């Protein structure tokens, strides 16, 4: 997976420096984007997985947290003032509020690391759901095609048979019409070959399903025998 990006928002350069410096001692270090509280004016939530905010001007705090909360990304807010932290917890319950005590930096790194792990897990789950939805859609289409192939084959046989009968009557059609009719017959033959392949695939899939079922039964017997 691509390297995670952590957005650090602060009006205090020392706050950002402390976090990035401390993170360098960890085994997994994300890339960092540093911005001031003016980020509330314009930012792209797709460019980061986690935001850490601290050292924010009081006049900008409310608008900033409102914008970050609306973005739907994980946010950790760091502050020394316990009353401000409580206000943040009450107003924006999705934002993680951390008090800036003596060991705040170590706690922040651990908390941020756990957040990034969860973000990656959620991303994998989302991709799996999308892949599953695509597979289900394709399976539905495949089942429909298998169910309809007999009806389609009957119609195709009629088109193919009539085109061949007409081609057997010399002089009944113009050269241009015979050429067009020959094209219809040839395309019908090609579609017939495709339908035959569908039938072969159905048989192959049935064999695979039977083998999988047999393997599952054998695994159950082995598991039962080992108890």
Backbone as CSV, one residue per row, in Angstrom:
resi,resn,N_x,N_y,N_z,CA_x,CA_y,CA_z,C_x,C_y,C_z
1,UNK,0.840,-1.188,0.000,0.000,0.000,0.000,0.874,1.235,0.000
2,UNK,0.398,2.313,-0.629,1.138,3.557,-0.665,1.334,4.103,0.740
3,UNK,2.400,4.901,0.875,2.710,5.487,2.174,1.593,6.420,2.619
4,UNK,1.251,6.328,3.904,0.200,7.186,4.450,0.702,8.624,4.543
5,UNK,-0.234,9.546,4.478,0.085,10.965,4.611,-0.649,11.534,5.817
6,UNK,0.099,12.197,6.684,-0.468,12.835,7.864,-0.416,14.344,7.663
7,UNK,-1.555,14.975,7.821,-1.650,16.422,7.715,-1.522,17.024,9.111
8,UNK,-0.522,17.862,9.311,-0.331,18.535,10.601,-0.726,19.996,10.432
9,UNK,-1.724,20.405,11.198,-2.252,21.764,11.101,-1.892,22.519,12.370
10,UNK,-1.138,23.585,12.237,-0.733,24.348,13.415,-0.265,25.737,12.993
11,UNK,-0.501,26.693,13.888,0.036,28.041,13.704,1.332,28.199,14.490
12,UNK,1.805,27.082,15.057,3.032,27.070,15.847,4.013,26.101,15.184
13,UNK,5.081,26.644,14.590,6.038,25.809,13.863,6.694,24.774,14.767
14,UNK,6.883,25.094,16.042,7.516,24.172,16.972,6.655,22.930,17.195
15,UNK,5.340,23.098,17.212,4.409,21.978,17.382,4.607,20.966,16.251
16,UNK,4.639,21.449,15.031,4.818,20.563,13.877,6.191,19.904,13.902
17,UNK,7.224,20.668,14.266,8.584,20.133,14.298,8.715,19.012,15.327
18,UNK,8.104,19.191,16.495,8.183,18.166,17.537,7.569,16.851,17.071
19,UNK,6.447,16.936,16.406,5.761,15.716,15.966,6.568,14.994,14.893
20,UNK,7.000,15.733,13.884,7.748,15.084,12.799,9.075,14.512,13.287
21,UNK,9.724,15.208,14.203,11.002,14.714,14.738,10.801,13.458,15.561
22,UNK,9.787,13.451,16.405,9.517,12.290,17.253,9.126,11.080,16.407
23,UNK,8.405,11.285,15.336,7.925,10.177,14.509,9.068,9.489,13.775
24,UNK,10.182,10.178,13.579,11.301,9.596,12.843,11.900,8.387,13.554
25,UNK,11.675,8.275,14.851,12.222,7.143,15.607,11.350,5.892,15.503
26,UNK,10.192,6.021,14.853,9.294,4.881,14.704,9.681,4.036,13.490
27,UNK,9.250,2.798,13.501,9.569,1.895,12.395,8.846,2.305,11.118
28,UNK,7.617,2.775,11.257,6.840,3.197,10.089,6.616,4.705,10.173
29,UNK,7.138,5.422,9.215,7.033,6.889,9.214,6.218,7.330,7.998
30,UNK,5.118,8.043,8.216,4.320,8.514,7.085,4.962,9.741,6.441
31,UNK,4.413,10.177,5.352,4.819,11.463,4.796,3.970,12.540,5.473
32,UNK,4.483,13.758,5.527,3.806,14.831,6.257,3.486,15.993,5.326
33,UNK,2.330,16.573,5.580,1.950,17.833,4.945,1.694,18.826,6.062
34,UNK,2.408,19.949,6.051,2.288,20.951,7.112,1.525,22.155,6.595
35,UNK,0.519,22.574,7.377,-0.290,23.729,6.989,-0.694,24.514,8.219
36,UNK,-1.068,25.754,8.012,-1.558,26.589,9.105,-3.072,26.446,9.206
37,UNK,-3.676,27.151,10.151,-5.121,27.052,10.350,-5.914,27.607,9.176
38,UNK,-5.270,28.308,8.256,-5.968,28.808,7.077,-6.394,27.687,6.147
39,UNK,-6.038,26.448,6.488,-6.476,25.290,5.690,-7.992,25.228,5.572
40,UNK,-8.683,25.809,6.519,-10.144,25.747,6.486,-10.703,26.412,5.228
41,UNK,-9.875,27.235,4.570,-10.340,27.925,3.377,-10.379,26.976,2.174
42,UNK,-9.412,26.056,2.099,-9.367,25.131,0.950,-8.403,23.977,1.239
43,UNK,-8.915,22.747,1.190,-8.048,21.576,1.322,-8.755,20.387,0.690
44,UNK,-7.965,19.403,0.310,-8.497,18.218,-0.350,-8.401,17.033,0.598
45,UNK,-9.517,16.523,1.104,-9.490,15.398,2.051,-8.873,14.132,1.477
46,UNK,-8.802,14.035,0.150,-8.244,12.829,-0.471,-6.726,12.780,-0.373
47,UNK,-6.106,13.887,0.030,-4.644,13.955,0.046,-4.027,13.538,1.373
48,UNK,-4.822,13.136,2.352,-4.267,12.692,3.628,-5.192,11.670,4.264
49,UNK,-4.625,10.850,5.162,-5.413,9.836,5.864,-5.718,10.231,7.308
50,UNK,-4.898,11.107,7.868,-5.076,11.514,9.261,-4.628,12.959,9.404
51,UNK,-5.379,13.728,10.200,-5.009,15.116,10.473,-4.736,15.280,11.966
52,UNK,-3.673,16.000,12.274,-3.342,16.335,13.659,-3.335,17.851,13.772
53,UNK,-4.148,18.362,14.690,-4.264,19.811,14.853,-3.842,20.213,16.261
54,UNK,-3.088,21.288,16.368,-2.652,21.797,17.672,-1.965,23.135,17.489
55,UNK,-1.918,23.921,18.565,-1.323,25.239,18.462,-2.092,26.131,17.503
56,UNK,-3.411,26.035,17.547,-4.278,26.782,16.631,-4.712,28.103,17.270
57,UNK,-4.740,29.166,16.479,-5.247,30.455,16.966,-6.695,30.284,17.414
58,UNK,-7.042,30.866,18.541,-8.382,30.676,19.113,-9.483,31.140,18.165
59,UNK,-9.224,32.206,17.417,-10.245,32.719,16.508,-10.496,31.772,15.329
60,UNK,-9.507,30.956,15.016,-9.640,30.060,13.860,-10.070,28.652,14.250
61,UNK,-10.048,28.339,15.550,-10.244,26.966,16.004,-11.595,26.389,15.593
62,UNK,-12.670,27.095,15.865,-14.002,26.564,15.594,-14.215,26.279,14.109
63,UNK,-13.847,27.243,13.267,-14.044,27.059,11.825,-13.180,25.923,11.296
64,UNK,-11.967,25.812,11.829,-11.060,24.750,11.387,-11.610,23.373,11.723
65,UNK,-11.992,23.176,12.980,-12.494,21.863,13.394,-13.803,21.521,12.694
66,UNK,-14.609,22.516,12.429,-15.860,22.278,11.706,-15.557,21.760,10.296
67,UNK,-14.584,22.387,9.647,-14.216,21.962,8.296,-13.600,20.568,8.303
68,UNK,-12.748,20.281,9.288,-12.110,18.982,9.355,-13.114,17.881,9.662
69,UNK,-14.046,18.164,10.546,-15.073,17.185,10.894,-15.957,16.874,9.692
70,UNK,-16.280,17.908,8.917,-17.124,17.716,7.739,-16.417,16.901,6.663
71,UNK,-15.082,16.924,6.668,-14.326,16.175,5.661,-14.444,14.671,5.856
72,UNK,-14.808,14.243,7.059,-15.003,12.815,7.318,-13.729,12.031,7.556
73,UNK,-12.597,12.716,7.732,-11.339,12.030,8.005,-11.084,12.012,9.515
74,UNK,-10.180,11.119,9.930,-9.830,11.063,11.346,-8.979,12.270,11.716
75,UNK,-9.329,12.866,12.858,-8.653,14.080,13.313,-8.275,13.917,14.784
76,UNK,-7.045,14.268,15.113,-6.602,14.310,16.508,-6.315,15.773,16.854
77,UNK,-6.987,16.257,17.874,-6.795,17.633,18.309,-6.016,17.641,19.623
78,UNK,-4.933,18.394,19.669,-4.060,18.452,20.840,-4.144,19.852,21.445
79,UNK,-4.353,19.895,22.776,-4.493,21.195,23.442,-4.155,21.055,24.926
80,UNK,-3.601,22.111,25.527,-3.280,22.088,26.953,-4.506,22.361,27.812
81,UNK,-5.413,23.166,27.334,-6.569,23.632,28.108,-7.632,22.531,28.179
82,UNK,-7.887,22.022,29.366,-8.860,20.929,29.525,-10.276,21.377,29.199
83,UNK,-10.600,22.636,29.453,-11.949,23.124,29.149,-12.178,23.181,27.639
84,UNK,-11.130,23.567,26.907,-11.243,23.579,25.444,-11.404,22.160,24.918
85,UNK,-10.649,21.227,25.487,-10.759,19.829,25.080,-12.162,19.290,25.300
86,UNK,-12.751,19.631,26.444,-14.098,19.147,26.733,-15.112,19.740,25.757
87,UNK,-14.910,21.006,25.418,-15.795,21.652,24.439,-15.702,20.949,23.092
88,UNK,-14.479,20.618,22.695,-14.276,19.918,21.424,-14.938,18.545,21.455
89,UNK,-14.782,17.821,22.561,-15.394,16.484,22.671,-16.909,16.562,22.590
90,UNK,-17.486,17.588,23.186,-18.941,17.728,23.191,-19.473,18.131,21.816
91,UNK,-18.767,19.037,21.168,-19.270,19.587,19.909,-18.929,18.709,18.707
92,UNK,-17.733,18.114,18.746,-17.296,17.265,17.626,-16.860,15.904,18.169
93,UNK,-17.786,15.043,18.509,-17.450,13.767,19.160,-16.580,12.841,18.298
94,UNK,-16.559,13.047,17.004,-15.724,12.183,16.155,-14.252,12.574,16.200
95,UNK,-13.957,13.769,16.650,-12.575,14.221,16.742,-11.958,13.717,18.044
96,UNK,-10.768,13.129,17.956,-10.069,12.630,19.140,-9.323,13.788,19.807
97,UNK,-9.650,14.071,21.056,-9.048,15.191,21.783,-8.013,14.672,22.766
98,UNK,-6.802,15.208,22.674,-5.681,14.755,23.507,-5.101,15.941,24.263
99,UNK,-5.002,15.789,25.588,-4.446,16.882,26.395,-2.921,16.890,26.296
100,UNK,-2.362,18.065,26.155,-0.927,18.242,25.959,-0.206,18.256,27.307
101,UNK,-0.031,17.046,27.865,0.673,16.895,29.134,2.127,16.517,28.874
102,UNK,2.794,16.075,29.922,4.228,15.791,29.819,4.538,14.703,28.805
103,UNK,3.712,13.653,28.759,3.967,12.528,27.857,3.068,12.576,26.614
104,UNK,2.569,13.742,26.279,1.596,13.849,25.193,2.159,13.390,23.845
105,UNK,3.433,13.619,23.601,4.012,13.305,22.297,4.038,11.798,22.054
106,UNK,4.462,11.028,23.066,4.465,9.565,22.920,3.053,9.028,22.742
107,UNK,2.138,9.580,23.547,0.738,9.148,23.443,0.178,9.465,22.065
108,UNK,0.518,10.633,21.548,0.036,11.036,20.226,0.527,10.083,19.141
109,UNK,1.791,9.706,19.180,2.343,8.818,18.160,1.647,7.457,18.186
110,UNK,1.414,6.943,19.392,0.718,5.657,19.519,-0.707,5.766,18.980
111,UNK,-1.408,6.817,19.375,-2.788,7.017,18.947,-2.867,7.209,17.432
112,UNK,-1.952,8.018,16.906,-1.947,8.255,15.462,-1.634,6.974,14.697
113,UNK,-0.699,6.176,15.224,-0.375,4.908,14.575,-1.570,3.976,14.506
114,UNK,-2.334,3.912,15.605,-3.528,3.071,15.620,-4.570,3.589,14.633
115,UNK,-4.685,4.898,14.539,-5.629,5.486,13.581,-5.267,5.107,12.152
116,UNK,-3.994,5.166,11.823,-3.561,4.831,10.469,-3.760,3.357,10.159
117,UNK,-3.548,2.505,11.159,-3.808,1.071,10.974,-5.279,0.840,10.642
118,UNK,-6.151,1.519,11.373,-7.591,1.362,11.125,-7.971,1.925,9.754
119,UNK,-7.377,3.047,9.378,-7.663,3.630,8.067,-7.292,2.648,6.958
120,UNK,-6.110,2.015,7.087,-5.694,1.041,6.074,-6.626,-0.159,6.049
121,UNK,-7.054,-0.607,7.231,-7.968,-1.754,7.293,-9.312,-1.411,6.638
122,UNK,-9.805,-0.210,6.899,-11.071,0.212,6.296,-10.949,0.344,4.781
123,UNK,-9.785,0.810,4.322,-9.564,0.930,2.881,-9.571,-0.444,2.220
124,UNK,-8.915,-1.417,2.882,-8.915,-2.788,2.342,-10.322,-3.362,2.323
125,UNK,-11.074,-3.119,3.386,-12.442,-3.626,3.451,-13.307,-3.005,2.353
126,UNK,-13.093,-1.697,2.117,-13.863,-1.020,1.070,-13.544,-1.593,-0.302
127,UNK,-12.255,-1.847,-0.555,-11.882,-2.432,-1.844,-12.457,-3.833,-1.993
128,UNK,-12.468,-4.582,-0.884,-13.031,-5.939,-0.930,-14.530,-5.899,-1.217
129,UNK,-15.225,-4.939,-0.622,-16.660,-4.797,-0.873,-16.926,-4.446,-2.332
130,UNK,-16.091,-3.551,-2.883,-16.260,-3.185,-4.287,-15.999,-4.379,-5.200
131,UNK,-14.941,-5.138,-4.890,-14.624,-6.317,-5.696,-15.739,-7.349,-5.605
132,UNK,-16.301,-7.504,-4.404,-17.385,-8.464,-4.217,-18.632,-8.040,-4.980
133,UNK,-18.924,-6.719,-4.962,-20.087,-6.215,-5.694,-19.916,-6.441,-7.197
134,UNK,-18.690,-6.222,-7.689,-18.419,-6.447,-9.108,-18.567,-7.932,-9.451
135,UNK,-18.037,-8.792,-8.572,-18.133,-10.232,-8.811,-19.587,-10.694,-8.816
136,UNK,-20.384,-10.161,-7.892,-21.802,-10.537,-7.836,-22.534,-10.082,-9.094
137,UNK,-22.208,-8.887,-9.560,-22.830,-8.379,-10.777,-22.470,-9.245,-11.981
138,UNK,-21.200,-9.610,-12.069,-20.764,-10.462,-13.174,-21.373,-11.854,-13.080
139,UNK,-21.509,-12.356,-11.846,-22.119,-13.675,-11.661,-23.583,-13.662,-12.086
140,UNK,-24.291,-12.572,-11.763,-25.690,-12.446,-12.163,-25.821,-12.436,-13.677
141,UNK,-24.935,-11.676,-14.322,-24.947,-11.634,-15.785,-24.631,-13.005,-16.369
142,UNK,-23.645,-13.687,-15.757,-23.286,-15.015,-16.243,-24.429,-16.009,-16.115
143,UNK,-25.130,-15.962,-14.967,-26.267,-16.877,-14.768,-27.375,-16.589,-15.784
144,UNK,-27.604,-15.317,-16.037,-28.655,-14.954,-17.004,-28.300,-15.469,-18.391
145,UNK,-27.047,-15.323,-18.768,-26.622,-15.784,-20.089,-26.748,-17.294,-20.216
146,UNK,-26.395,-18.016,-19.144,-26.525,-19.473,-19.173,-27.989,-19.898,-19.251
147,UNK,-28.846,-19.179,-18.514,-30.270,-19.518,-18.515,-30.913,-19.230,-19.869
148,UNK,-30.450,-18.176,-20.540,-31.074,-17.761,-21.795,-30.424,-18.382,-23.028
149,UNK,-29.354,-19.140,-22.861,-28.626,-19.599,-24.038,-29.457,-20.546,-24.894
150,UNK,-30.341,-21.340,-24.270,-31.176,-22.257,-25.060,-32.165,-21.480,-25.927
151,UNK,-32.788,-20.464,-25.326,-33.723,-19.638,-26.086,-33.008,-18.910,-27.219
152,UNK,-31.840,-18.380,-26.886,-31.058,-17.667,-27.889,-30.591,-18.619,-28.985
153,UNK,-30.202,-19.816,-28.586,-29.718,-20.807,-29.563,-30.829,-21.235,-30.505
154,UNK,-32.070,-21.356,-29.984,-33.208,-21.717,-30.847,-33.442,-20.646,-31.905
155,UNK,-33.407,-19.376,-31.473,-33.604,-18.281,-32.420,-32.463,-18.240,-33.438
156,UNK,-31.250,-18.477,-32.952,-30.084,-18.457,-33.823,-30.151,-19.599,-34.840
157,UNK,-30.611,-20.768,-34.421,-30.744,-21.919,-35.326,-31.728,-21.611,-36.445
158,UNK,-32.803,-20.906,-36.086,-33.796,-20.526,-37.090,-33.195,-19.574,-38.114
159,UNK,-32.434,-18.577,-37.625,-31.803,-17.615,-38.546,-30.800,-18.331,-39.451
160,UNK,-29.996,-19.199,-38.850,-28.968,-19.914,-39.609,-29.595,-20.846,-40.642
161,UNK,-30.627,-21.605,-40.227,-31.267,-22.548,-41.148,-31.927,-21.853,-42.324
162,UNK,-32.640,-20.765,-42.058,-33.319,-20.059,-43.146,-32.332,-19.393,-44.095
163,UNK,-31.235,-18.874,-43.546,-30.244,-18.240,-44.420,-29.589,-19.269,-45.335
164,UNK,-29.331,-20.470,-44.805,-28.728,-21.511,-45.640,-29.701,-22.009,-46.706
165,UNK,-30.999,-22.105,-46.370,-31.997,-22.520,-47.363,-32.077,-21.522,-48.511
166,UNK,-32.051,-20.253,-48.178,-32.113,-19.227,-49.216,-30.875,-19.254,-50.106
167,UNK,-29.731,-19.534,-49.498,-28.496,-19.588,-50.280,-28.450,-20.801,-51.207
168,UNK,-29.243,-21.824,-50.894,-29.289,-23.018,-51.733,-30.150,-22.828,-52.981
169,UNK,-30.876,-21.714,-53.083,-31.741,-21.456,-54.239,-31.013,-20.528,-55.208
170,UNK,-30.343,-21.049,-56.172,-29.587,-20.220,-57.119,-30.519,-19.336,-57.958
171,UNK,-30.127,-18.122,-58.152,-30.879,-17.196,-58.997,-32.040,-16.523,-58.315
172,UNK,-32.364,-16.930,-57.087,-33.518,-16.314,-56.410,-33.188,-14.959,-55.805
173,UNK,-31.909,-14.704,-55.630,-31.473,-13.449,-55.020,-30.398,-12.802,-55.875
174,UNK,-30.283,-11.502,-55.753,-29.225,-10.785,-56.453,-27.889,-11.101,-55.789
175,UNK,-26.806,-10.795,-56.506,-25.471,-11.044,-55.966,-25.251,-10.276,-54.667
176,UNK,-25.744,-9.056,-54.595,-25.576,-8.238,-53.378,-26.347,-8.850,-52.212
177,UNK,-27.588,-9.309,-52.494,-28.402,-9.915,-51.431,-27.774,-11.210,-50.938
178,UNK,-27.234,-12.010,-51.873,-26.593,-13.260,-51.474,-25.364,-12.982,-50.606
179,UNK,-24.621,-11.914,-50.931,-23.448,-11.563,-50.127,-23.855,-11.167,-48.711
180,UNK,-24.952,-10.384,-48.628,-25.434,-9.974,-47.310,-25.961,-11.177,-46.526
181,UNK,-26.635,-12.089,-47.221,-27.168,-13.279,-46.561,-26.034,-14.190,-46.093
182,UNK,-24.965,-14.263,-46.874,-23.814,-15.065,-46.476,-23.163,-14.495,-45.216
183,UNK,-23.157,-13.175,-45.119,-22.631,-12.534,-43.913,-23.481,-12.901,-42.698
184,UNK,-24.799,-12.898,-42.863,-25.706,-13.271,-41.771,-25.437,-14.710,-41.330
185,UNK,-25.268,-15.612,-42.322,-24.996,-17.013,-41.982,-23.662,-17.158,-41.243
186,UNK,-22.644,-16.487,-41.731,-21.321,-16.602,-41.104,-21.319,-16.054,-39.674
187,UNK,-21.985,-14.924,-39.456,-22.065,-14.362,-38.109,-22.892,-15.268,-37.192
188,UNK,-23.912,-15.915,-37.758,-24.716,-16.848,-36.967,-23.878,-18.033,-36.532
189,UNK,-23.023,-18.518,-37.428,-22.131,-19.623,-37.086,-21.158,-19.214,-35.979
190,UNK,-20.673,-17.976,-36.047,-19.753,-17.520,-35.009,-20.454,-17.430,-33.656
191,UNK,-21.689,-16.917,-33.648,-22.441,-16.841,-32.391,-22.751,-18.226,-31.855
192,UNK,-22.979,-19.171,-32.764,-23.231,-20.548,-32.327,-21.998,-21.121,-31.633
193,UNK,-20.827,-20.824,-32.164,-19.586,-21.289,-31.538,-19.424,-20.694,-30.138
194,UNK,-19.802,-19.431,-29.992,-19.715,-18.783,-28.674,-20.654,-19.466,-27.686
195,UNK,-21.871,-19.800,-28.141,-22.820,-20.471,-27.259,-22.317,-21.850,-26.849
196,UNK,-21.645,-22.500,-27.787,-21.074,-23.802,-27.453,-20.008,-23.662,-26.373
197,UNK,-19.270,-22.574,-26.427,-18.256,-22.321,-25.393,-18.921,-22.098,-24.039
198,UNK,-20.081,-21.439,-24.016,-20.819,-21.261,-22.760,-21.169,-22.609,-22.144
199,UNK,-21.596,-23.527,-22.969,-21.954,-24.855,-22.467,-20.738,-25.558,-21.887
200,UNK,-19.583,-25.408,-22.552,-18.352,-26.021,-22.041,-17.950,-25.411,-20.708
201,UNK,-18.086,-24.084,-20.616,-17.749,-23.407,-19.363,-18.643,-23.884,-18.224
202,UNK,-19.920,-24.070,-18.514,-20.846,-24.537,-17.476,-20.411,-25.894,-16.948
203,UNK,-20.003,-26.793,-17.851,-19.549,-28.124,-17.435,-18.268,-28.030,-16.614
204,UNK,-17.342,-27.144,-17.051,-16.087,-26.974,-16.318,-16.333,-26.438,-14.918
205,UNK,-17.243,-25.462,-14.819,-17.555,-24.886,-13.505,-18.220,-25.907,-12.594
206,UNK,-19.049,-26.774,-13.193,-19.696,-27.822,-12.386,-18.653,-28.778,-11.818
207,UNK,-17.645,-29.106,-12.630,-16.574,-29.991,-12.161,-15.794,-29.327,-11.032
208,UNK,-15.477,-28.028,-11.198,-14.741,-27.296,-10.165,-15.544,-27.246,-8.866
209,UNK,-16.847,-26.973,-8.971,-17.694,-26.926,-7.772,-17.713,-28.276,-7.067
210,UNK,-17.769,-29.348,-7.848,-17.801,-30.679,-7.262,-16.478,-30.999,-6.557
211,UNK,-15.369,-30.587,-7.170,-14.064,-30.808,-6.545,-13.932,-30.011,-5.250
212,UNK,-14.404,-28.763,-5.272,-14.353,-27.937,-4.062,-15.202,-28.537,-2.949
213,UNK,-16.377,-29.062,-3.329,-17.256,-29.687,-2.342,-16.590,-30.924,-1.745
214,UNK,-15.937,-31.695,-2.592,-15.239,-32.894,-2.114,-14.107,-32.532,-1.167
215,UNK,-13.335,-31.490,-1.529,-12.236,-31.034,-0.662,-12.760,-30.571,0.689
216,UNK,-13.893,-29.861,0.670,-14.466,-29.376,1.923,-14.901,-30.526,2.817
217,UNK,-15.492,-31.549,2.196,-15.916,-32.723,2.969,-14.710,-33.446,3.556
218,UNK,-13.653,-33.570,2.774,-12.437,-34.229,3.267,-11.825,-33.444,4.422
219,UNK,-11.815,-32.116,4.315,-11.279,-31.280,5.395,-12.082,-31.465,6.676
220,UNK,-13.405,-31.588,6.532,-14.258,-31.787,7.702,-13.974,-33.146,8.348
221,UNK,-13.757,-34.177,7.503,-13.463,-35.504,8.057,-12.135,-35.508,8.799
222,UNK,-11.133,-34.819,8.209,-9.826,-34.746,8.864,-9.913,-34.008,10.190
223,UNK,-10.675,-32.899,10.175,-10.835,-32.116,11.396,-11.561,-32.926,12.468
224,UNK,-12.573,-33.700,12.045,-13.323,-34.509,13.006,-12.470,-35.633,13.559
225,UNK,-11.604,-36.218,12.705,-10.761,-37.329,13.144,-9.674,-36.887,14.089
226,UNK,-9.269,-35.616,13.997,-8.176,-35.119,14.849,-8.650,-34.685,16.216
227,UNK,-9.940,-34.667,16.426,-10.463,-34.236,17.740,-10.248,-35.318,18.790
